[in-house]
Amino acid sequence: MAMTTSHMPRPSFYNSHGIRSSQKPSWFRAQPRTKHNPSVNIKASAGVRKEDIVIVGAGIAGLATAVSLRRLGIGSVVLEQAASLRTGGTSLTLFKNGWRVLDAIGVADNIRGQFLEIQGMVVNSEDGRELRSFKFKDEDQTQEVRAVERRILLETLADELPPETVRFSSKLAKIQSSENGETLLQLTDGTTLLAKIVIGCDGIRSPIAKWMGFSEPRYVGYSAFRGLGVYPEGQPFAANVNYIYGRGLRAGYVPVSPTKVYWFICYNSPSSPGPKITDPALLRKQAKELVNNWPEELIRLIDLSPDETISKTPLVDRWLWPGLSPPASTGKVVLVGDAWHPMTPNLGQGACCALEDSVILTRKLADAIKSGPTAVEGALREYGEERWPRVFPLTVRANLVGSLLQWDNQLVCSIRNNVVIPKLVRLGPVLEHTNFECEPLKA
């Protein structure tokens, strides 16, 4: 994958065959003009690059949005502050709603064959007692669950874009609106962009969300260790999600491929952790100490994880309270994925919802572009209004599920393990949120 970062041609609209098209809506043609607002003078000059659509962030949300737009013949520029794709981390679980989106944008089949389809879920107590097991297709024949390496997903999405689309080492320093509705983006390297539409996909600590008035994500009281165990001769586990529940502590592992297994450990920590720890030896030691007396296969997984896959992350979310939180868009600036609705991973819906966002926004934006500039702001508002009833309840639900699973009260944990999980939980309602219809994107 050859991507360069300097002196790139301006991305244009594409026709249905992926060929550059000069037939763009007239309002997307660069027009020399002078803009002004109270805090900055913006003058049309050689020092200001004009762009139609700028996506900030080349994570899952940003790349999926760029690919979705291109499927409908719309070009974009993706700004990524890192020097290359941020392929660190381990894996993420995609349920059928995530796969529906990947099918719609034409990349699912490139990914499916590399990862195992997960058949079910097994829940154990810390002493090894099985509390409950489920088979996904017993409740829903259409369900599809796979743990996907983040690196593979990002590279697959990036490969769908023309090489000049992603501009690396492009960190946003300042964002400011102009009187005519365009947006000024100043980068730390001195580059200045003037964008007709800005799509913020810049993650949990999004500078664009902060500029739009959103609060910082809230720490939920527990953190997670994560890693990816590697078995060169083949991993020994059945294709199930395996959970282990203790008191104020839980863990899980799921096969990713014939040789790799993703694992995590969530542990209570009343105050947000201090400075980030990057020493893999220390992270490995801390993770093992938490589950020292737990099933041996978990300890072995930690030992078999390459240093670069082990991480520790404080978990956060942001609740989009009606009437209190800002909308998803301001003028022609809009948020997608974690930048708008960070949620805890307890439902496995962070990446899935970001993918959903990308296709919903793309459809609305494509229709609006055909109608003219006055339609764009309305389309972005409609996107937010449609997605809010979906993402707000999921964020709350993920938080409440995590709270239940992280309880350290002995009585509550006993009721959870002996009554709630074995007798009350039904898999169908638990996974109802993965229902999402998504037709293929076609120009």
Buried (B, 14 or more C-beta within 10 A) or exposed (E): EEBEBEEBEEBBBBEEEEEEBEEBBEBBEEEEEEBEEEEEEBEBEEEBBBBBBBBBBBBBBBBBBBBBBBBBBBBBBBBBBBEEBBBEBBBBBBBBBBBBBBBBBBBBEBBBEBBBEBBBBBBBBBEEEEBBEBEBBEBBEEBBBBBBBBBBBBBBBBEBBBEBBBBBBBBBEEBEBBEBBBBBBBBEEEBBBBBBBBBBBBBBEBBBBBBBEBEEBEBBBBBBBBBBBBBEEEBEBEBBBBBBBBBBBBBBBBBBBEEBBBBBBBBBBEEEEEEEEEEBEEBBEBBBEBBEEBBEBBBBBBEBBEEEBBBBBBBBBBBBEEEEBBBBBBBBBBBBBBBBBBBBBBBBBBBBBBBBBBBBBBBBBBBBBEEEBEBBBEBBBBBBEBBBEBBBEBBBBBBEBBBBBBBEEEEEBEBBBEEBBEEEBEBEEBBEBBEBEBEEBEB
